[in-house]
Amino acid sequence: MSIARLNNQERSVLLATLKDWHLVEGRDAIVKTFRFADFVAAFGFMSRVALLAEKHDHHPEWFNVYNRVEITLTTHDADGLSQRDIKLATAIDAAF
């Protein structure tokens, strides 16, 4: 099954629906940084996101230092942003 990359109009409309997600410079990807009270809270969030990622069959790139989790989404099979990224970003925001 082929996954369609978002065109410019779709990208603009759909990104406007996401809070605090930004385009990554030099990549067709989006990124958001989440901050927590401490490492345990950040790790708990990462565990919830891991379960969401499995459910969506779409896995993020992420980076964690103490109370900060940075998540980058892109669809490698589409060579850029797709509906899968928007859906997972929306689910991640709901888990936050």
C-alpha positions as CSV (number, residue, x, y, z in Angstrom):
1,M,0.0,0.0,0.0
2,S,1.4,3.4,-1.0
3,I,1.3,6.2,1.5
4,A,0.7,9.6,-0.1
5,R,2.9,12.6,0.9
6,L,0.9,15.7,1.7
7,N,0.9,18.4,-0.9
8,N,1.6,22.1,0.0
9,Q,-2.1,23.0,0.5
10,E,-2.8,19.9,2.6
11,R,0.3,20.5,4.7
12,S,-0.7,24.1,5.4
13,V,-4.3,23.3,6.3
14,L,-3.5,20.3,8.5
15,L,-0.5,21.9,10.3
16,A,-2.8,24.7,11.3
17,T,-4.9,22.2,13.3
18,L,-1.9,21.1,15.4
19,K,-0.9,23.1,18.5
20,D,2.9,23.9,18.8
21,W,4.1,21.5,16.1
22,H,6.6,23.1,13.8
23,L,8.2,22.2,10.5
24,V,11.7,20.9,10.8
25,E,14.2,23.0,8.9
26,G,15.7,21.1,5.9
27,R,13.3,18.1,6.3
28,D,9.7,17.4,5.4
29,A,8.9,16.6,9.1
30,I,7.2,18.2,12.1
31,V,8.6,18.5,15.7
32,K,7.3,19.4,19.1
33,T,8.9,19.7,22.5
34,F,7.1,18.5,25.6
35,R,8.2,19.5,29.2
36,F,7.3,17.7,32.4
37,A,7.9,18.1,36.1
38,D,10.6,15.5,36.2
39,F,12.1,12.5,34.5
40,V,9.5,10.0,35.7
41,A,6.7,12.1,34.2
42,A,8.6,12.4,30.9
43,F,9.2,8.7,30.8
44,G,5.6,7.9,31.6
45,F,4.6,10.1,28.7
46,M,7.0,8.3,26.4
47,S,5.5,5.0,27.5
48,R,2.0,6.2,26.6
49,V,3.3,7.5,23.2
50,A,5.0,4.2,22.5
51,L,1.6,2.4,22.9
52,L,-0.1,5.0,20.7
53,A,2.7,4.5,18.1
54,E,2.1,0.8,18.0
55,K,-1.6,1.2,17.7
56,H,-1.1,3.6,14.8
57,D,1.7,1.5,13.3
58,H,3.7,4.7,13.0
59,H,6.8,5.3,15.1
60,P,8.3,8.7,16.1
61,E,11.8,9.8,16.2
62,W,12.4,11.2,19.7
63,F,14.9,12.6,22.1
64,N,14.7,12.7,25.9
65,V,16.8,14.6,28.4
66,Y,15.5,14.6,32.0
67,N,12.1,16.4,31.9
68,R,12.0,17.2,28.1
69,V,10.8,15.0,25.3
70,E,11.3,16.2,21.7
71,I,9.2,14.2,19.1
72,T,9.8,14.4,15.3
73,L,7.3,12.9,12.9
74,T,7.7,12.1,9.3
75,T,6.6,9.2,7.1
76,H,9.6,7.5,5.6
77,D,7.5,5.5,3.2
78,A,6.1,8.7,1.8
79,D,9.5,10.5,1.9
80,G,7.9,13.3,4.0
81,L,4.8,14.3,5.8
82,S,1.6,12.3,5.4
83,Q,-1.8,11.9,7.1
84,R,-0.2,9.4,9.4
85,D,1.9,12.1,11.0
86,I,-1.0,14.4,11.5
87,K,-3.1,11.6,13.1
88,L,-0.3,10.5,15.4
89,A,0.5,14.1,16.4
90,T,-3.1,14.6,17.3
91,A,-3.1,11.4,19.4
92,I,0.1,12.5,21.1
93,D,-1.3,15.9,22.0
94,A,-4.4,14.1,23.5
95,A,-2.0,11.9,25.6
96,F,-0.2,15.0,26.9
